[in-house]
């Protein structure tokens, strides 16, 4: 059973404060502002891109001491080059007796008419089943699936910066019921949804559920993190029959 919620934040001084103290001229202040301001003072900064096994390039972002992907994973091959199956109706999304790694694209049906044009199929990134998530082969070298503790550190950074989880949400694209965020860090959390036990991609544009690397084998669940209609992150255990999106963190 899937449960839901959300939450996050940011801050940081800029060189323009120092310029004012030292009497630097207006041009110097302008250059400093361009280099350091983030519309809301934050400790985040853009990082070098990462490349997955398919050659897709991803933006990344530093928040506090952590470096995260700034978009959801959309790789369709494992890091050893083995293709991940593209799920289609009629296939078993999760069948323990015949393990098969699947991915599918988040639903891009724009029922709320948020976007003026049709969205590309990979707009929200991919959703992965348990066998893909449990493979240990989704991440390129130097990156990994995050733990619950990683998300908790992220949330602590937000709190220290005086913000909450809405600072992670994009400032567009969320349903009126769950509301847009402020995207103070450039984390770019879109409402990519999840996959139901029957294999249906659902939940866009109202919720995002990210998988962690942690499971509870006895309960047959995986720890996940959810952003929904609340200004906090929610930590849940979802049945392994369900699918989720992925945000990698740098090792």
Residue pairs with C-beta under 8 A, 6 or more apart in sequence:
1 238
1 239
2 194
2 209
2 236
2 238
2 242
3 226
3 234
3 236
3 238
4 207
4 209
4 226
4 228
4 229
4 234
4 236
5 226
5 227
5 228
5 229
5 230
5 232
5 233
5 234
6 165
6 166
6 169
6 178
6 226
6 227
6 228
6 229
6 230
6 231
6 232
6 233
6 234
7 155
7 158
7 164
7 165
7 166
7 227
7 230
7 231
7 232
7 233
7 234
8 154
8 155
8 158
8 163
8 164
8 165
8 166
8 167
8 168
8 169
8 181
8 187
8 231
8 232
8 233
9 157
9 158
9 159
9 160
9 161
9 162
9 163
9 164
9 165
9 167
9 184
10 38
10 40
10 41
10 42
10 43
10 44
10 63
10 157
10 158
10 161
10 162
10 163
10 167
10 184
10 185
11 40
11 41
11 42
11 43
11 160
11 161
11 162
11 163
12 38
12 41
12 42
12 43
12 161
13 41
14 32
14 33
14 36
14 37
14 41
15 32
15 33
15 35
15 36
16 29
16 32
16 33
16 36
16 37
18 24
18 32
19 28
19 29
19 32
20 29
24 32
38 44
38 184
38 185
38 186
39 184
40 163
40 167
40 182
40 184
42 63
42 161
42 184
42 185
43 62
43 63
43 64
43 157
43 161
44 61
44 62
44 63
44 184
44 185
44 186
44 187
45 61
45 62
46 59
46 60
46 61
46 62
46 186
47 60
47 61
47 62
47 67
47 250
48 60
49 57
49 58
49 59
49 60
50 57
50 58
50 60
50 69
50 140
50 142
50 143
50 248
51 57
51 58
51 140
52 58
52 73
52 74
52 75
52 77
52 79
52 140
53 75
53 77
53 78
53 79
53 80
53 81
53 140
54 74
54 75
54 76
54 77
56 74
56 75
58 69
58 70
58 71
58 73
59 69
59 70
59 71
59 186
59 188
60 67
60 68
60 69
60 70
60 250
61 67
61 68
61 69
61 70
61 185
61 186
61 187
61 188
62 68
63 154
63 157
63 158
63 185
63 187
64 153
64 154
64 157
64 160
65 153
66 150
66 153
66 154
66 157
66 249
66 250
67 249
67 250
68 146
68 154
68 187
68 247
68 248
68 249
68 250
69 143
69 247
69 248
69 249
70 186
70 187
70 188
71 125
71 188
71 190
72 124
72 125
72 126
72 190
72 192
72 210
72 245
72 246
72 247
73 125
73 126
73 128
73 138
73 245
73 246
73 247
73 248
74 122
74 125
74 126
75 84
75 126
75 138
76 83
76 84
76 86
76 103
76 126
77 83
77 84
78 84
78 101
78 135
78 137
78 138
79 137
79 138
79 139
79 140
79 141
80 137
82 137
84 101
84 102
84 103
84 128
84 132
85 91
85 100
85 101
85 102
85 103
86 102
86 103
86 104
87 93
87 102
87 103
87 104
87 129
87 199
89 199
91 100
91 102
91 199
92 98
92 100
92 199
93 102
93 129
93 195
93 197
93 198
93 199
93 241
93 243
94 129
94 130
94 131
94 197
94 199
94 240
94 241
99 131
100 129
100 131
101 128
101 129
101 131
101 132
101 135
102 128
102 129
102 131
102 132
102 243
103 126
103 127
103 128
103 129
103 132
104 126
104 127
104 195
104 199
104 201
104 243
105 121
105 122
105 124
105 125
105 126
105 127
105 201
106 123
106 124
106 125
106 126
106 127
106 192
106 193
106 201
106 204
106 245
107 193
107 201
107 202
107 203
107 204
108 118
108 119
108 120
108 121
108 123
108 124
108 204
109 204
110 118
110 119
110 205
112 175
112 176
112 205
114 172
114 173
114 175
114 205
115 173
123 190
124 190
124 191
124 192
124 193
124 204
124 245
125 190
125 192
125 245
125 246
126 245
126 246
127 192
127 193
127 194
127 195
127 201
127 243
127 244
127 245
128 138
128 211
128 243
128 244
128 245
128 246
129 195
129 243
130 222
130 240
130 241
130 243
132 138
133 145
133 211
133 222
133 244
133 246
134 215
138 145
138 246
138 248
139 145
139 248
142 250
142 251
143 248
143 249
143 250
143 251
144 213
144 248
144 249
144 251
145 211
145 212
145 213
145 246
145 248
145 249
146 210
146 212
146 213
146 247
146 248
146 249
147 212
147 213
147 214
148 212
148 214
148 223
148 225
148 235
150 212
150 249
151 210
151 212
151 225
151 233
151 235
152 235
154 233
155 165
155 232
155 233
158 164
158 165
158 167
158 168
161 167
163 182
163 184
164 231
164 232
165 181
165 227
165 230
165 231
165 232
165 233
166 179
166 181
166 182
166 231
167 181
167 182
167 183
167 184
167 185
167 187
168 181
168 183
168 185
168 187
168 189
168 227
169 179
169 180
169 181
169 182
169 183
169 189
169 227
170 180
170 181
170 183
170 188
170 189
170 190
171 180
171 181
171 182
171 183
172 180
173 180
173 190
173 191
173 205
174 180
174 181
174 191
174 205
174 206
175 191
175 205
175 206
177 206
177 229
178 191
178 206
178 207
178 228
178 229
179 229
181 189
183 189
189 208
189 227
190 205
190 208
191 203
191 204
191 205
191 206
191 207
191 208
191 227
192 203
192 204
192 208
192 209
192 245
193 201
193 202
193 203
193 204
193 205
193 206
193 207
193 208
193 209
193 245
194 201
194 202
194 203
194 207
194 209
194 238
194 242
194 243
194 244
194 245
195 201
195 202
195 242
195 243
195 244
196 202
196 242
197 239
197 241
197 242
199 243
201 243
203 209
206 228
206 229
207 226
207 227
207 228
208 226
208 227
208 228
208 245
209 224
209 225
209 226
209 238
209 244
209 245
210 224
210 225
210 226
210 244
210 245
210 246
210 247
211 222
211 224
211 244
211 245
211 246
212 222
212 223
212 224
212 225
214 222
214 223
215 221
215 222
215 223
215 240
216 222
216 223
216 237
219 237
220 239
220 240
221 237
221 238
221 239
221 240
222 237
222 238
222 240
222 242
222 244
223 235
223 236
223 237
224 235
224 236
224 237
224 238
224 244
225 233
225 234
225 235
225 236
226 233
226 234
226 235
226 236
227 233
227 234
228 234
238 244
